[in-house]
Amino acid sequence: MRTKLAGSAAAIVGQIPSGATIAVGGFGACGTPIALIDALVEAGPTDLRIVSNNCGTDDYGLGRLLRNGQIRRITAS
């Protein structure tokens, strides 16, 4: 059986190309994968299509990606 563990958030998001569609869990600021979002901000992919409950706030969660211009489209409930 092949292991699916990664050593860091950067190693995981480094495989996400520009233009990818990403589903992000959580509700508001609760339960969102902040370490992974922070790694996405640092990695810098653009034209992301995000599916999530909402887009967070300006300085937290998905709002950081939006502020950086990394999100092309968001679908939120």
C-alpha positions in Angstrom: 0.0 0.0 0.0 1.3 3.4 -0.9 1.4 6.1 1.8 -0.4 9.3 1.2 1.2 11.4 3.9 3.1 14.5 3.1 5.9 16.2 5.1 4.4 19.7 5.0 1.6 21.9 3.8 4.0 23.3 1.2 4.6 19.9 -0.2 0.9 19.3 -0.6 -0.1 22.6 -2.2 3.0 22.6 -4.4 1.1 20.0 -6.5 -1.8 22.4 -7.1 -1.4 24.2 -10.4 -2.8 27.5 -11.5 -6.4 27.1 -12.8 -7.2 24.3 -10.3 -10.6 23.9 -8.7 -10.4 23.4 -4.9 -13.1 22.5 -2.5 -12.4 24.0 1.0 -14.2 22.9 4.1 -15.1 24.8 7.2 -17.8 27.2 8.1 -16.9 30.9 8.4 -13.6 31.0 10.3 -14.2 27.6 12.0 -12.7 24.5 10.7 -11.0 26.0 7.6 -7.6 24.5 6.7 -5.6 27.6 7.6 -2.2 26.0 7.2 -3.0 24.8 3.7 -4.5 28.2 2.7 -1.4 30.0 4.0 0.8 27.6 2.0 -1.4 28.4 -1.1 -0.8 32.1 -0.5 3.0 31.5 -0.4 3.0 29.1 -3.4 1.2 31.6 -5.5 -1.0 29.6 -8.0 -3.5 31.9 -9.7 -6.9 31.6 -11.5 -8.1 29.3 -8.7 -11.8 28.2 -8.7 -12.8 27.8 -5.1 -15.9 25.9 -3.8 -16.6 26.7 -0.1 -19.1 27.9 2.4 -17.8 31.5 2.2 -14.6 33.4 1.4 -13.5 34.3 4.9 -12.4 37.8 5.8 -9.7 40.1 4.3 -6.9 39.0 6.5 -7.9 35.4 7.3 -8.6 32.2 5.4 -9.7 32.3 1.8 -9.9 36.1 2.0 -6.1 36.2 1.8 -6.2 34.4 -1.6 -9.0 36.7 -2.8 -7.0 39.8 -1.7 -3.9 38.5 -3.5 -5.9 38.1 -6.8 -5.3 34.3 -6.8 -9.0 33.4 -7.0 -10.7 33.7 -10.4 -14.1 32.4 -9.3 -15.7 31.3 -6.0 -18.8 29.3 -5.5 -20.2 29.7 -2.0 -23.4 28.9 -0.2 
